[in-house]
């Protein structure tokens, strides 16, 4: 009500003010499941949980974007999981953006997923020099060549085991 007065008389007029709704962007919060994840974490491991709300009670759709988004997946409830194997030797921290959309507006929040190293098993390949060897073969005859590599670039040593390992020797290069 608006009032006007001349000191003696007052006149009043009622006003109705209408407010129209303005669509607001959703709010988003993210909680990491751990401070870091071993590179041996399996696909499907939960990395983070996202929670979004919309003032207009609109439905929320989650998505991922950013440099490393292809390594992760996000469920319809906002749970972020590992989508493909992590590799510490290639990358120690992955950058992902979590997006929450109400269909009109999108709210985004950056997420950094840190990995820890796991000592991985080396690979080994051996090839026989021949299909058989004469019993008169001289000591030092090459019977096989072996090569190994370690994903962690650790120094490798070679050794022999087994029933007849005492009949053979292996050089430091395999």
MARNU-848947 format. One line per field, with one value per atom (N, C-alpha, C): x, z, y; atom name. Coordinates in nm, 4 decimals, padded with zeros to 6 digits. Each point is the difference from the previous one (the first is absolute). Layout:
REM MARNU-848947
px: c(X_...);
pz: c(Z_...);
py: c(Y_...);
at: c(CA_...);
END
This chain:
REM MARNU-848947
px: c(00.0850_-00.0850_00.0890_-00.0328_00.0728_-00.0901_00.0546_-00.0744_00.0573_-00.0885_00.0413_-00.0772_00.0672_-00.0655_00.0417_-00.0963_00.0316_00.0107_00.0057_00.0070_-00.1344_-00.1069_-00.1332_-00.0712_00.0042_-00.0681_00.1014_-00.0412_00.0846_-00.0810_00.0622_-00.0599_00.0886_-00.0622_00.0742_-00.0390_00.0956_-00.0275_00.0745_-00.0729_00.0608_00.0676_00.1127_00.0741_00.0239_-00.0050_00.0358_00.1258_00.1036_00.1271_00.0153_00.0174_00.0165_00.1478_00.0443_00.1383_-00.0043_00.0888_00.0072_00.1233_-00.0134_00.1085_00.1127_00.1215_00.1183_00.0690_00.0245_00.0660_00.1448_00.0370_00.1355_00.0794_00.1281_00.0888_-00.0002_00.0173_00.0055_00.1259_-00.0050_00.1196_00.0618_00.1303_00.0719_00.1064_00.0076_00.1100_00.0539_00.1301_00.0679_00.0842_-00.0041_00.0823_00.0843_00.1319_00.0903_-00.0124_00.0063_-00.0087_00.1319_00.1116_00.1321_00.0905_00.1119_00.0916_00.0806_00.0181_00.0683_-00.0441_00.0286_-00.0418_00.1179_00.0254_00.1103_-00.0285_00.1052_-00.0184_-00.0601_-00.0013_-00.0589_-00.1502_-00.0586_-00.1439_-00.0780_-00.1020_-00.0769_-00.1002_-00.0345_-00.1042_-00.1283_-00.0662_-00.1224_00.0210_00.1265_00.0291_-00.0560_-00.0715_-00.0561_00.1107_00.0055_00.0994_-00.0602_-00.1252_-00.0645_-00.1515_-00.0667_-00.1455_-00.0349_-00.0975_-00.0449_-00.1430_-00.0303_-00.1360_-00.0379_-00.1106_-00.0458_-00.1465_-00.0372_-00.1407_-00.0372_-00.1296_-00.0498_-00.1118_00.0057_-00.0998_-00.1401_-00.0082_-00.1306_-00.0405_00.0768_-00.0251_00.0030_00.0783_00.0168_00.0864_-00.0121_00.0843_00.1419_00.0961_00.1418_00.0591_00.0780_00.0741_00.1483_00.0748_00.1443_00.0768_00.1162_00.0912_00.1422_00.0955_00.1412_00.0571_00.0968_00.0734_00.1419_00.0821_00.1365_00.1009_00.1242_00.1134_-00.0050_-00.0284_00.0080_-00.1361_-00.1065_-00.1347_-00.0222_00.0732_-00.0140_00.0458_00.0753_00.0473_-00.1021_-00.1087_-00.0965_-00.1418_-00.0920_-00.1420_-00.0797_-00.1203_-00.0878_-00.1385_-00.0554_-00.1331_-00.1072_-00.1236_-00.1109_-00.0207_00.0545_-00.0114_00.1206_00.0933_00.1149_00.1240_-00.0018_00.1173_00.1031_00.1222_00.1096_00.0825_00.0239_00.0771_00.1136_00.0949_00.1087_-00.0593_00.0230_-00.0556_00.0987_00.1284_00.1056_00.1224_00.0862_00.1117_00.0875_00.0411_00.0900_00.1430_00.0922_00.1402_00.0891_00.0566_00.0839_00.1209_00.0572_00.1192_-00.0312_-00.1233_-00.0417_-00.0468_-00.0770_-00.0590_-00.0274_00.0402_-00.0193_-00.1269_-00.0535_-00.1219_-00.0868_-00.1265_-00.0958_-00.0966_-00.0283_-00.0897_-00.1334_-00.1069_-00.1348_-00.0903_-00.1004_-00.1002_-00.1336_-00.0652_-00.1334_-00.1006_-00.0983_-00.1033_-00.1359_-00.0789_-00.1377_-00.0899_-00.0967_-00.0865_-00.1462_-00.0754_-00.1444_-00.0761_00.0724_-00.0608_00.0149_00.0189_00.0201_00.1388_00.0353_00.1281_00.0852_00.1305_00.0949_00.0966_00.0216_00.0996_00.1121_00.1236_00.1154_00.0962_00.0673_00.1022_00.1144_00.1227_00.1196_00.0310_00.0583_00.0352_00.1372_00.0918_00.1311_00.0096_00.0265_00.0138_00.1491_00.0574_00.1420_00.0202_00.1018_00.0302_00.1282_00.0114_00.1239_00.0571_00.1292_00.0687_-00.0173_-00.0098_-00.0020_00.1110_00.0841_00.1081_-00.0601_00.0106_-00.0606_00.0975_-00.0543_00.0781_00.0691_00.1302_00.0684_-00.0529_00.0248_-00.0333_00.1282_-00.0129_00.1157_-00.0302_00.0977_-00.0116_00.1295_-00.0129_00.1180_-00.0166_00.1106_-00.0006_00.1147_-00.0322_00.1038_00.0841_00.1296_00.0903_-00.0165_-00.0447_-00.0223_-00.1052_-00.0530_-00.1025_00.0614_00.1269_00.0708_00.1497_00.0740_00.1436_00.0722_00.1116_00.0791_00.0613_00.0106_00.0569_00.1464_00.0602_00.1400_00.0147_-00.1090_00.0054_00.0978_00.0801_00.1019_-00.0625_00.0648_-00.0433_00.0066_-00.1040_-00.0060_-00.0854_-00.0463_-00.0881_-00.1304_-00.0415_-00.1260_-00.1162_-00.0818_-00.1162_-00.1264_-00.0065_-00.1185_00.0396_-00.0810_00.0159_-00.1297_00.0167_-00.1159_00.0092_-00.1151_-00.0032_-00.1190_00.0183_-00.1051_-00.0088_-00.1165_-00.0163_-00.0891_00.0236_-00.0759_-00.0746_-00.1324_-00.0771_00.0451_00.0595_00.0459_00.1456_00.0617_00.1396_00.0962_-00.0375_00.0902_00.1101_00.1160_00.1089_-00.0427_00.0339_-00.0387_00.1216_-00.0188_00.1021_-00.0614_00.0825_-00.0456_00.0550_-00.0773_00.0471_-00.0715_00.0523_-00.0601_-00.0459_-00.1107_-00.0480_-00.0505_-00.0261_-00.0530_00.0954_-00.0479_00.0755_00.1372_00.0094_00.1266_00.0703_-00.0390_00.0582_00.1503_00.0508_00.1430_00.0832_-00.0613_00.0709_00.0178_-00.0600_00.0016_00.0411_00.0375_00.0334_-00.0717_-00.0261_-00.0645_00.0823_00.0202_00.0778_-00.0884_00.0629_-00.0725_-00.0940_00.0223_-00.0872_-00.1093_-00.0098_-00.1053_00.0435);
pz: c(00.0000_00.0000_00.0000_-00.0908_-00.0077_00.0640_00.0920_00.0694_-00.0371_-00.0183_-00.0231_00.0990_00.0672_00.1030_-00.0168_00.0233_-00.0024_00.1419_00.0940_00.1401_00.0676_-00.0764_00.0562_-00.0586_-00.1266_-00.0706_-00.0568_00.0000_-00.0549_-00.1030_-00.1081_-00.1044_-00.0168_-00.0212_-00.0130_-00.1278_-00.0557_-00.1189_00.0140_-00.0192_00.0082_-00.1299_00.0108_-00.1174_00.0160_-00.1106_-00.0004_-00.0846_00.0601_-00.0708_-00.0243_-00.1251_-00.0360_-00.0237_00.0514_-00.0232_-00.0988_-00.0964_-00.0947_00.0326_-00.0194_00.0311_-00.1017_00.0481_-00.0845_00.0175_-00.1105_00.0064_00.0428_00.1108_00.0516_-00.0312_-00.0100_-00.0254_00.1212_-00.0233_00.1139_00.0830_00.1253_00.0851_-00.0017_00.0140_-00.0131_00.1075_00.0641_00.0927_-00.0318_00.0179_-00.0321_00.1194_00.0318_00.1066_-00.0564_00.0122_-00.0440_00.0938_-00.0562_00.0812_00.0728_-00.0530_00.0614_-00.0476_00.0683_-00.0410_-00.1235_-00.0221_-00.1206_-00.0263_-00.1202_-00.0417_-00.0610_00.0454_-00.0591_-00.1474_-00.0799_-00.1425_-00.0275_00.0984_-00.0159_00.0318_00.0282_00.0283_-00.1194_00.0277_-00.1078_-00.0599_-00.1258_-00.0670_00.0815_00.0242_00.0803_00.1422_00.0415_00.1335_00.0133_00.1088_00.0235_00.0351_-00.0735_00.0196_00.0799_-00.0315_00.0663_-00.0085_00.0911_-00.0065_-00.0207_-00.0867_-00.0305_00.0485_00.0453_00.0430_-00.0555_-00.0736_-00.0567_00.0361_00.0152_00.0240_-00.0847_-00.0305_-00.0841_00.0754_00.0097_00.0733_-00.0564_-00.1289_-00.0632_00.0015_00.0696_00.0109_-00.1345_-00.0921_-00.1306_00.0140_-00.0950_00.0051_-00.0428_00.0608_-00.0235_-00.0874_-00.0984_-00.0848_00.0223_00.0270_00.0239_-00.1252_-00.0178_-00.1088_00.0411_-00.0751_00.0233_-00.1226_00.0224_-00.1090_00.0498_-00.0866_00.0401_-00.0603_00.0238_-00.0592_00.0151_00.1188_00.0273_00.0224_-00.0454_00.0254_-00.0588_-00.1042_-00.0613_00.0908_00.1033_00.0947_00.1083_00.0044_00.1084_-00.0551_00.0854_-00.0354_00.1127_-00.0335_00.1025_-00.0164_00.1121_00.0012_00.0082_-00.0229_00.0040_00.1391_00.1042_00.1365_00.0382_-00.0933_00.0249_00.0513_00.0079_00.0460_-00.1126_00.0291_-00.0968_00.0274_-00.1042_00.0140_-00.1014_00.0250_-00.0951_-00.1203_-00.1191_-00.1223_-00.0778_00.0146_-00.0608_00.0896_-00.0101_00.0936_00.0059_00.1200_00.0230_-00.0130_-00.0379_-00.0153_00.0572_00.1164_00.0697_-00.0845_-00.0734_-00.0803_-00.1120_-00.0432_-00.1053_00.0582_00.1091_00.0570_00.1481_00.0828_00.1444_00.0490_-00.0791_00.0391_-00.1233_00.0135_-00.1095_00.0295_-00.1015_00.0154_-00.0688_00.0758_-00.0490_00.0474_-00.0790_00.0412_00.0104_00.1156_00.0217_-00.0311_-00.0838_-00.0396_00.0492_00.0526_00.0412_-00.0738_-00.0759_-00.0804_00.0378_00.0036_00.0223_-00.1326_-00.1104_-00.1327_-00.0603_00.0845_-00.0465_00.0380_00.1253_00.0513_00.0438_-00.0131_00.0426_00.0999_00.1092_00.0999_-00.0086_00.0040_-00.0153_00.1160_00.0315_00.1049_-00.0420_00.0136_-00.0354_00.1068_-00.0451_00.0875_-00.0437_00.0953_-00.0298_00.0692_-00.0796_00.0516_-00.0032_00.1175_00.0143_00.0095_-00.0694_00.0051_00.0780_00.0516_00.0664_-00.0766_00.0063_-00.0730_00.0678_-00.0815_00.0462_-00.0776_00.0706_-00.0670_-00.0826_-00.1316_-00.0918_-00.0370_-00.0382_-00.0359_-00.1339_-00.0090_-00.1287_-00.1003_-00.1277_-00.1043_-00.0395_-00.0375_-00.0340_-00.1273_-00.0901_-00.1245_-00.0198_-00.0251_-00.0229_-00.1306_-00.0727_-00.1277_-00.0012_-00.0315_-00.0123_-00.1245_00.0095_-00.1135_-00.1033_00.0439_-00.0898_00.0641_-00.0777_00.0551_00.0859_-00.0238_00.0836_-00.0060_00.0974_00.0079_00.0164_-00.0706_00.0082_00.1388_00.0488_00.1324_00.0055_-00.1174_-00.0047_-00.0075_00.0189_-00.0039_00.1066_-00.0373_00.0910_00.1032_00.1154_00.1045_-00.0588_00.0208_-00.0525_-00.1254_-00.0527_-00.1173_00.0388_-00.0840_00.0267_-00.0259_00.1024_-00.0074_-00.0239_00.0601_-00.0126_00.0261_-00.0503_00.0326_00.0649_00.1000_00.0721_00.0054_-00.0021_00.0205_00.0892_00.0818_00.0931_00.0010_00.0337_00.0175_00.1215_00.0657_00.1201_-00.0224_00.0172_-00.0193_00.0912_00.1143_00.0937_-00.0237_-00.1032_-00.0357_00.1115_00.0816_00.1029_-00.0652_00.0649_-00.0491_00.0095_-00.1005_-00.0041_00.0157_00.0661_00.0090_-00.0484_-00.0536_-00.0510_00.0880_00.0149_00.0728_-00.0562_00.0337_-00.0437_00.1215_-00.0139_00.1037_-00.0685_00.0769_-00.0549_00.0214_-00.0269_00.0241_-00.0654_-00.1252_-00.0736_-00.0134_00.0816_-00.0131_00.0266_00.0773_00.0284_-00.1223_-00.1039_-00.1244_-00.0920_00.0367_-00.0881_00.0785_-00.0741_00.0588_-00.0801_00.0659_-00.0704_00.0209_-00.1085_00.0050_00.0545_00.0395_00.0582_-00.1015_-00.1285_-00.1031_-00.0475_00.0661_-00.0346_-00.0955);
py: c(-00.1173_00.1173_00.1228_00.0945_00.1262_00.1062_00.0796_00.1047_00.1354_00.0975_00.1385_00.0859_00.0917_00.0818_00.1449_00.0929_00.1432_00.0537_-00.0900_00.0377_-00.0134_00.0165_-00.0109_-00.1212_-00.0093_-00.1088_-00.0994_-00.1278_-00.1059_-00.0766_-00.0276_-00.0825_-00.1241_-00.1143_-00.1263_-00.0702_-00.0713_-00.0795_-00.1327_-00.1077_-00.1321_-00.0389_-00.0608_-00.0490_-00.1492_-00.0690_-00.1419_-00.0149_-00.0528_-00.0203_-00.1484_-00.0371_-00.1412_-00.0287_-00.1116_-00.0441_-00.1153_00.0023_-00.1122_-00.0839_-00.1265_-00.0922_00.0162_-00.0001_00.0024_-00.1347_-00.0654_-00.1299_00.0200_-00.0631_00.0136_-00.1258_00.0169_-00.1140_-00.0923_-00.1297_-00.0922_00.0225_-00.0409_00.0031_-00.1394_-00.0068_-00.1264_-00.0109_-00.1162_-00.0288_-00.1392_-00.0160_-00.1259_-00.0418_-00.1302_-00.0554_-00.1134_00.0130_-00.1077_-00.1191_-00.1207_-00.1215_-00.0272_00.0491_-00.0178_00.1131_00.0197_00.1063_-00.0389_-00.1307_-00.0487_-00.1439_-00.0468_-00.1331_-00.0740_-00.1253_-00.0766_-00.0264_-00.0029_-00.0241_-00.1377_-00.0872_-00.1329_-00.0012_00.1163_00.0073_-00.0535_-00.0787_-00.0626_00.0973_-00.0254_00.0778_-00.0147_00.1088_-00.0001_00.0490_00.0171_00.0516_00.1419_00.0267_00.1334_00.0979_00.1102_00.1045_00.1157_00.0334_00.1140_-00.0143_00.0695_00.0095_00.1467_00.0222_00.1357_00.0146_00.1189_00.0292_00.1364_00.0029_00.1258_00.0204_00.1261_00.0309_00.1203_00.0083_00.1068_00.0713_00.1328_00.0784_-00.0205_-00.0279_-00.0215_-00.1470_-00.0829_-00.1445_-00.0710_00.0529_-00.0655_-00.1238_-00.0908_-00.1193_00.0369_-00.0647_00.0273_-00.1094_00.0410_-00.0926_00.0267_-00.1073_00.0117_-00.0396_00.0635_-00.0368_00.0360_-00.0518_00.0301_00.0691_00.0866_00.0626_00.0244_00.0526_00.0312_-00.0952_00.0320_-00.0689_-00.1510_-00.0489_-00.1431_-00.0651_00.0635_-00.0523_-00.1389_-00.0367_-00.1322_-00.1138_00.0299_-00.1015_-00.0317_00.0774_-00.0122_-00.0090_-00.0399_-00.0072_00.0642_00.0469_00.0563_-00.0612_-00.0423_-00.0615_00.1091_-00.0398_00.0961_00.0593_-00.0655_00.0547_00.0869_00.0216_00.0867_-00.0695_-00.1345_-00.0733_-00.0084_00.0459_-00.0038_-00.1254_-00.0795_-00.1237_-00.0035_-00.0896_-00.0217_-00.0723_00.0550_-00.0565_-00.0836_00.0276_-00.0818_00.0084_-00.0986_-00.0127_00.1248_00.0338_00.1124_-00.0503_00.0880_-00.0390_00.1094_-00.0268_00.0970_00.0404_-00.0969_00.0296_00.0992_00.0063_00.0931_00.1327_-00.0086_00.1218_-00.0211_00.0953_-00.0115_00.0701_00.0905_00.0716_00.0207_-00.0331_00.0116_00.1145_00.0824_00.1146_-00.0276_00.0158_-00.0266_00.1137_00.0331_00.0972_-00.0713_00.0140_-00.0560_00.1108_-00.0330_00.0959_-00.0479_00.0918_-00.0286_00.0985_-00.0530_00.0845_-00.0201_00.1114_-00.0082_00.0092_-00.0084_00.0090_00.1381_00.0999_00.1373_00.0497_-00.0212_00.0469_-00.1191_00.0185_-00.1024_00.0605_-00.0722_00.0381_-00.1022_00.0459_-00.0891_00.0165_-00.1095_00.0039_-00.0907_00.0502_-00.0775_-00.1031_-00.1084_-00.1103_-00.0506_-00.0189_-00.0569_-00.1347_-00.1033_-00.1361_-00.0339_-00.0215_-00.0292_-00.1511_-00.0503_-00.1434_-00.0247_-00.1210_-00.0429_-00.1174_-00.0146_-00.1051_-00.1351_-00.1025_-00.1387_-00.0704_-00.0743_-00.0713_-00.1130_00.0141_-00.0963_-00.1115_-00.1122_-00.1183_00.0236_-00.0329_00.0138_-00.1034_00.0268_-00.0980_-00.0720_-00.1276_-00.0828_-00.0769_-00.0020_-00.0750_-00.0779_-00.1301_-00.0845_-00.0754_-00.0130_-00.0711_-00.1004_-00.1282_-00.1029_00.0264_-00.0258_00.0193_-00.1119_-00.1165_-00.1137_-00.0899_-00.0942_-00.0888_-00.1102_-00.0332_-00.0975_00.0294_-00.0588_00.0251_-00.1327_-00.0126_-00.1237_-00.0116_-00.1260_-00.0194_00.0412_00.0190_00.0421_00.1520_00.0750_00.1462_00.0485_00.0993_00.0508_00.0941_00.0078_00.0926_00.1408_00.0775_00.1361_00.0110_-00.1139_00.0032_00.0705_00.0942_00.0702_-00.0939_-00.0189_-00.0885_00.0826_00.1166_00.0857_00.1439_00.0903_00.1418_00.0468_00.0811_00.0524_00.1512_00.0628_00.1447_00.0314_00.0982_00.0405_00.1518_00.0492_00.1443_00.0226_00.1114_00.0325_00.1315_00.0001_00.1231_00.1144_-00.0342_00.1019_00.0401_-00.0598_00.0270_-00.0396_-00.0993_-00.0510_-00.0834_-00.0082_-00.0841_-00.1463_-00.0776_-00.1410_-00.0902_-00.1119_-00.1036_-00.1296_-00.0868_-00.1291_-00.1109_-00.1072_-00.1179_-00.1217_-00.1181_-00.1252_-00.0789_-00.0699_-00.0907_-00.1263_-00.1009_-00.1240_-00.1147_-00.1188_-00.1234_00.0008_00.0429_-00.0069_00.1351_00.0953_00.1338_00.0003_-00.0962_-00.0079_-00.0342_-00.0518_-00.0356_00.1207_00.1136_00.1168_00.1240_00.1024_00.1296_00.1087_00.1100_00.1104_00.1265_00.0724_00.1250_00.1121_00.1078_00.1130_00.0675_-00.0240_00.0582_-00.0970_-00.1163_-00.0958_-00.1076);
at: c(N_CA_C_N_CA_C_N_CA_C_N_CA_C_N_CA_C_N_CA_C_N_CA_C_N_CA_C_N_CA_C_N_CA_C_N_CA_C_N_CA_C_N_CA_C_N_CA_C_N_CA_C_N_CA_C_N_CA_C_N_CA_C_N_CA_C_N_CA_C_N_CA_C_N_CA_C_N_CA_C_N_CA_C_N_CA_C_N_CA_C_N_CA_C_N_CA_C_N_CA_C_N_CA_C_N_CA_C_N_CA_C_N_CA_C_N_CA_C_N_CA_C_N_CA_C_N_CA_C_N_CA_C_N_CA_C_N_CA_C_N_CA_C_N_CA_C_N_CA_C_N_CA_C_N_CA_C_N_CA_C_N_CA_C_N_CA_C_N_CA_C_N_CA_C_N_CA_C_N_CA_C_N_CA_C_N_CA_C_N_CA_C_N_CA_C_N_CA_C_N_CA_C_N_CA_C_N_CA_C_N_CA_C_N_CA_C_N_CA_C_N_CA_C_N_CA_C_N_CA_C_N_CA_C_N_CA_C_N_CA_C_N_CA_C_N_CA_C_N_CA_C_N_CA_C_N_CA_C_N_CA_C_N_CA_C_N_CA_C_N_CA_C_N_CA_C_N_CA_C_N_CA_C_N_CA_C_N_CA_C_N_CA_C_N_CA_C_N_CA_C_N_CA_C_N_CA_C_N_CA_C_N_CA_C_N_CA_C_N_CA_C_N_CA_C_N_CA_C_N_CA_C_N_CA_C_N_CA_C_N_CA_C_N_CA_C_N_CA_C_N_CA_C_N_CA_C_N_CA_C_N_CA_C_N_CA_C_N_CA_C_N_CA_C_N_CA_C_N_CA_C_N_CA_C_N_CA_C_N_CA_C_N_CA_C_N_CA_C_N_CA_C_N_CA_C_N_CA_C_N_CA_C_N_CA_C_N_CA_C_N_CA_C_N_CA_C_N_CA_C_N_CA_C_N_CA_C_N_CA_C_N_CA_C_N_CA_C_N_CA_C_N_CA_C_N_CA_C_N_CA_C_N_CA_C_N_CA_C_N_CA_C_N_CA_C_N_CA_C_N_CA_C_N_CA_C_N_CA_C_N_CA_C_N_CA_C_N_CA_C_N_CA_C_N_CA_C_N_CA_C_N_CA_C_N_CA_C_N_CA_C_N_CA_C_N_CA_C_N_CA_C_N_CA_C_N_CA_C_N_CA_C_N_CA_C_N_CA_C_N_CA_C_N_CA_C_N_CA_C_N_CA_C_N_CA_C_N_CA_C_N_CA_C_N_CA_C_N_CA_C_N_CA_C_N_CA_C_N_CA_C_N_CA_C_N_CA_C_N_CA_C_N_CA_C_N_CA_C);
END
